[in-house]
């Protein structure tokens, strides 16, 4: 919470003198200005600059909720102060409140179009939301305003690394680090580049230097440890790699515990159980197949690509995006309106089961309207809506889009769980479950159990596709998928890697997909069998069910 004024009586003259000292220090020594602002705040000062500096102090200390509250007091005094707005945006971004951050930065850009910090902040928020074109635009706009903006250069470096444009990524990162040796994202990108070009020794050295920095923020240190795991994995030092992953994941869990670990926050496992329980308690006839809509759709077909994170959905989406008769959208919240109405409150699923199909038309219109906002025009095309965890939303999808097809991506459950554990995601309730291999396995089993029941009870048109089949027999597997979707088989699908490199992929798979087909993603788990022991019994039923060799 914000600092409370003391009971000491301070004369107006003394208060003014202290505010003047704060203002003078703010332009030359931010640390001293923050110290003076804290004292002024304790003395009861009501001043936008004081609130801003105290908010910065709380932000630097990691007390983000206190920072936002304090900055809010400053905005109450000066609602159109872009500097305070920018600081609020970065606090929200660090707290994982990405949509709010993007909105705040958008306001800051309007308040001060000449602020490079506002444009750069908008770029970072857009990237966190997966809007990579908007992110690149924000970073470039910041550089046009200030060519020496290290944060914007670091942002462009990260985007280039996603596309495996290693030379450009290195150039941007080195420029950023030269301008600001404390620009951690630039240093992390340099390590990411070394991993990308298989110089694991150089990557390890860089990452250990980053981790040892005393002023490094906790979330940056956690992510550096996870990347260190990748460097050690590349060097085939698997036990050391696991230790790095485990420590990084533990630190991420601790960092986000205040948001996702509270007893009242509700876990992702509970959410899956609650939806499934209401579904099973609903009358079966409520889920029978609805008659086709009288309205003729403009699209040729509609399919939902799902499964579980790290099951090959990004690879599959990029393959399909290469088809001339297919348009895809990856992990955008276009089902949000129906989800908010029926999946986020008690009794929503039961209510959904009783609603006639025609009454859901407003939610269909909202879905297509949101798709259009992301630049999707499905006219005459097969539209693929890709989101791995749409699996838990299958009752909603079946009810709102009864003619929608389901592409269910599978991969060896042991490789899936290991991969989820080894990656750092934008944090949400589901990703919070990936802190240990055992917890990741529990969440996987929970989602797969729900999927099995939905596939058994709902009138779904499902195509199950194994990642391993796509890698080892691409032509036959991709051809069968084309048949399922009602589009012609085409050799163009083989060029998906070129398509992927030219597109903006927001998931952690971006660099891997740009490599094209490779079998290194198969059968990775035996290297970490020593660490997977607690997870293997949980995964065994799904290993058997999906036809993989037992442990």
N, C-alpha and C positions, 0 to 999 in steps of 0.2 A: 504494500500500500504506500501511498505518498507520505513523505515526511510530515510530521505534525509540528506546527509552530510551538515555540516555547512560551512560557508565561512571562518571560523577561520583557519589560517595557523598553522599546527602542524608539528614540526620538525620530521624528520625520527627517531631520537633518542627517542623522546617522544612517538611517535607512537609505536615503538618497545617495549618500556618499558610498555606501556599500554597493548599491546598484550601479553606480558609475564605475566602481572598481571592477565589477563583473563585466560590464560592457567593454572596458578597456582591455581586460585580460582575454576576453573571448576572441579578439582579433589577432592575438599573438601567442597565447599559451592556453590551449583548451583544457589541459589538466588543472592548471591553476584556476581557470575560470570555473570549472566544475566544483572545485573545493570551495571557492568563494560563493558560488550559487547555493551549495548545500547549507552554508552558514546563513546566507540571506534567507533561504527557505525556512530554516529553523527559527529565524527572527520574525517570521510572519510575512515575508515579502510576497506580494501578488504581482508578478511580472512575467510576461511571456518568455523573455530570454532566460530568466531564472528557471522557469518550469522546463524549458527546452534543455538546459544544461543538466539539471537534475535528472531528467529523463534519459539523457545520454549516459550519465553516471550509472543509472540502474541497468541500462542496456548493456554497457560494458561489463557489468557484474553478473550478467545473465538473468537478471530479475525482470523478465520481459513484461509480465503483467503489470508490475509496478511502473515500469517505464511507460507503457501505453496509457496508464491512468494519469501519470504526471504530465505527459505530453498533451493529453486531452484537456487538462486545465489550461495549458498554454494556448491551445486552439480555441478554447472558450473565450479567451481574451482577444485573440487575433485569428479568426476563422479562416482567413485567406493567407496565412503565413506559409509559403511553400517549403521553407527549411524545416519547420516543425512537421509538416505533412510528410516530407521525405523520410525523416527519422521514424515517424510512426510506421511508414511503409516497410522500412527495414526491420523494425521490431516484429511486425506481423509476419514478415517473411521468415525470420529466424524462428518464430514460434510455430511455423508450419501452417499459418492461416493465409494460404497462398491467394485465394480469391479475393479476400479482403485487401491483401497487399496490392494486388493488381489494380483494384478499384481506387485505392488511396494514391498510388503512383499516377494513375490516369488523371486524377484531380490535380495532383502536383504539376504535371506537365501542362495542363490547361492554365493553372495559376501562373506558371513561369515557363513559357515555351523555350526560353534561352538557358534553362538549367540543365547542364549535362548530367548532374546527379539524378535529377528526376527522370530523364530519359533512360539512363543506365539502370536505375532501380526498376523502371517499368520492364526493361529487358530481362532482368533477373527474375522478376515475378512471372513474366510470360513464359520464360524457359521452364520454370518450376511447374507450370500448368501444361507443358507440352506444346505450347503455341510457339514453335521455333522460328517461324517466319517473323512473327511479331517481335520475338526476342532479338533476332538479328537486326531488325529495323531499329529497335530501341538502342542497341549498342552502337550501330552506325550513326544514329542521330546524335548520340552523346559524343562520339569522336568528331563529328562535324563541328560541334560546339566547342570541344576541347580536345585537340589531337593528342594531348598528353594524359588522357584519362585512363589510368592503369586498370581500373575495374572494368571498363568497357572493352579494353583490349583482352583482358582475361576472359570475359564473356565470349568474345569472338573466337578465342582460342579453343574454348570448350566446344563450341558449335562445330568448328572445323574438325576437332578430334572425333566427334560423333560420326562424321562423314569419312573418317579415315584419311583426311587430307593432312597428313602428318607434317609436311613442310610448312604449310600455312599455319597450322596449329602451333608449331614450334616458334615461328616468327612472331606471332601475336603474343605468345606466352613470354618469350624473352624480352620483348619490348615492355610488357607490363612489369616484369620483375626488375628490369633496369630502372624504370621510373619509380617503382615502389617495391623495395626488397621484402616488404612484409605482406605483399599481395599473395596470400596463401593459395587462392584458386589458380593463379598462374603457375606457381610451383607444383601444385598437384597435377596440372595439365602437362607439365614437363615430364613428370613421372608417368602419367598415363601414356604419353607418347612413347617413352622408352619401353613400356610394356607392349604397346602396339607394334613396335618394330623388333620386339623380342630381345631387347637389351635389358635383361632382368637384373643384372648386377648393378647397372647404372640406376635403374628404377629403385632398387632396394636402398642404395646409398642416399638418393634424394629423399626418399620417404622417411628414412630414419632421421635425417637432418630436420625434416619438417616436424616429426613427432617430438623431437627433443626441444623444440622452441618453447621457452617458458610461457610466453604470452599467447600461445595458440588457443583458440576457443575450443571448448570440449567437443562440439559436434565436428569441427574440422579435424581434431585429433582422432576421433572415432573413425571418420571416413578415411583418413590416412592409414590407420591400422588395417582397415579392410582392404585397401589397395595394396598395402604391404603384403597381405596374404596372397594377392594375385602374383606379385613379384616372386615371392618364395615358392608358390605353386609352379610358376614357370621354370624355376630352378630345380624343381622336383624335390623340394624340401618340405614334404607334406605335413609332417607333424609341426614344424615351425609355422607353416602357413595356417594350419588349423588354429594354433594358439593366437595368431594375429587376428584371424577372423573372429574368434570367440571373444577376445578382449574388445575389439571394435564394436561388436554387436552388444556386448554388455554395457559399454559406455553409451551407445545409442539408446538402449532401453532406459538407462538411468536418466539420460538427458530428457527423454520424452515421457517419463513416468508421470509427471504432473498433469499431462494432458490425457494420455491413454491408459495409465496404470491406476487411476483412482478407482476406488470401489464403486463409485456412482457413475463411472464413465461408460460402462457396458463394454464387454469384450466382443471381438469379432466372432469368436466361437459361440457366444450367447446369441448373437444376431442370427447366425445360421440355424441354431436350434429353435429359436422362436418362430422364424418363418416356416420351418419344416413342421413344427408342432401344430401351428394353426392350419397349415395345408392338410395335414393328416386328420385333423378334427373337422374339416369342412366336408359337406356332402359330396360324394364322388361325382354326382351329376353336374355339380357346379363347374367341373373342369372338363366336361365333354367338348368335343370340337365344335366350334361355332360355324354357322353357315358362312360362305364367302360374302364379302361386302358387295352391296349393289353398285357402289361407286367403282369405276374402272381406274386402277392405279396407273400412274404415269411411269412407274418403274417396271422393269422386266422381271425382276425377282428381288427377294429380300432374305438375307441370311445373317445369323448371329454366330460369330466365331468366339468360342469360349473354351474353358478347360480349367487351368490353374496357372498362376504366374510361372514363367520359365519352362513352359511345356511346348514351346515352339510356335506360339500364336503370332509373334512378331514376324518370324520367318515366313509363316504361311500367309499372313496378310500381305507381305511384300510380293510373294509369288503371285497372289491373286490380283494385286494392283497392276501387274504387268499385262494382264489380259485386257484387250481393247473393249470388251463388253462388260467390264466390271469396274465399279468405283468403290473405294474403301475409306473407312474412317477409323482411326485407332484411338481407343480409350478416351473418348470425349463423353461428358455427362449428358447425352441427349435424351436419355430415358428418365431424366431427373424428375420431371413433373409427376409421372405415374409412380415412380419410386417413393417420392416424398408423400404421396397420398396414401399408398397402400402398404409400404414396407417399413415405415419408420414409426408406426404407432400400434399400440395393442388393438387387436381386432381387425386390422387393416386387410390381412390376407383373407380372413373369413368374409369380410365385406366384399372383397374382390370376387370371390367365388360366386356370389349371389347376383352380381351385376350382369345384365344382358350385354352382349357384345356391342350393340349399337350405342349404348350409353357411354362407352369408352372412346367414342370418336374424338372428343376434345383432347384426350391424351395422345391420340395418334397425330392429330394436327400439331400439338405442341412438340412432339418428337420430330416431325419433319421440319417444323419451323426452326428448331435448334440445329438440325443437320444443315439447313440452308445457311445459318449463321456461320457455320464452319466452312462454307464454300462448297457444300455438296449439292450437286444436281443429279438426281438419280434417273432422270428421264431416259427411258429406253435402255437402262443399264440394270445389272444385278448389283444391288447395294449390299456391302458387307460391313456390318457393325461389329468391330472387334473389341472385346473387353474380356480378359480371362475370367474374372470373377462374376461375370453375368451368369455363371453357373448357379449361383445362389439365388438369382432372380428369375429362374426358369418359370415358376408359376405366373409371374407377372408378364413375362414375355409371351407365354403361351396364350394368355387371356387377351392381352392388348393386340398382339399380332398372331392370330391363329394360323395364318398361312406362312409365317416366317419359318425358314429352315434353320436347322442347328448343325453347325460344324463343331465337333467336339475334339479338341486337340489332346493327344495323349503322348506321354513320354515316360520312360522308366521312372516310377515314383521315387526311387532312391536318388536318381540324378536330379529330379525336380526339386526334392527337398534340399539336397546339398547345394544346388544352384541358388535357391531362394536364400539360404543361410549365408552364402558367400557374397551376395550382392547388397548394395546400399540403395534403398528406394526412397522416394519422397514419402515421408512418414504419414500413415493413416492407421486406423484401427486394425486393418488386415495385415499391413506390413509390420505392425508392432508384434505380431505373433512369430516373426521370423528371427527371434533373438537367440534361440538355441535350436539344434537339430531336432531334439525331442518335441519341443513346442511346435516347430514347423510341421513335423510329421503329424501331430495331433490335429492341427488345423487342416492339413491336406486330407486326412482321413474323414474329418467332419464334413468337408465340402464334397468329397467323393461319395460319401454315404448319402448325402442329400441328393446328389445328382442321380445316383442309382435308383432312388425312390421316385424321383420326378420322371426319369425315363420310363419307369415301369407303369406309372399311374397316369401320365399326361399323354395326349395324342400328338406326339412330337414326330417330326420328320428329321431323323438324325443321321449324320455321316460321321463316323468315328475315324480319325486319321492319326496314325502313329508317326511321331517325329522321325523315328528310326527308319520307317518305310519310305518317308519322303527323301531322306538322305541316301539310302541305299538303292532305291528304285524310283527315282524321281519321275520318270516319264509315265510309268503305269499309275503311280499314286496320284500325281497331279491330273492325269487324264481322267481317272475315276471321279475325282473331285469336280472336274469340269462337267462330266456327265450328270452328276448329282445336282449341280447348279443350273443345268440346262443351257450351257454355253459350249461353243465348239472347242475341241482340243486344239491347241496351238503350240508350236515350237517356241513362240515368243516368251513363254513362261520361263524358259531356261535363262533368259537375260535378266532375271529379277535382281541380281546383285547390282547391275548398272542402274536399275530403277531405284533401288534402295539408296545408293550413293547420291542420287539426284534429288531424293525426297528428304523431308525433315522427320526423322524418327526420334520420338521422345523417350522411348523405354530404354532400360539398361542394356538391351540387346542391340542397340544401334550399330556399334562398331563391328560386332560379330556378324550381323546380317550382311553388312557391306562386303564381307569376305566371300560371299557365295556359299555353296554347299561344301561342307567339310565334316568329317566323321569324328572330330575331336570332342564334340559334345556328347558322344555316345559312350556309355559304360565308364563314366568318370568316377562313380562312387567307390569302386574297389580301392582306390588310392586312399580313401578316407574311411575305410571299413572300421578301423580302430576307433574312430569318433562316432560312427553311425550306430554303434551297438545298441544304445537305448531306443533308437528310432526304428530299427529293423523289424521288431515284432509288431509295431504299430502299422508298418507299411506292408507286411507280408501278405495280408489278404488282398491288397490291391495289386501287388506284384503278380500274384497268381491270377487274379481276375482279368488283368489286362494282358496276360500271356507272356510275361517276362520270366527269364530263368530265375529260380529261387536263389536266395543268398547262400 
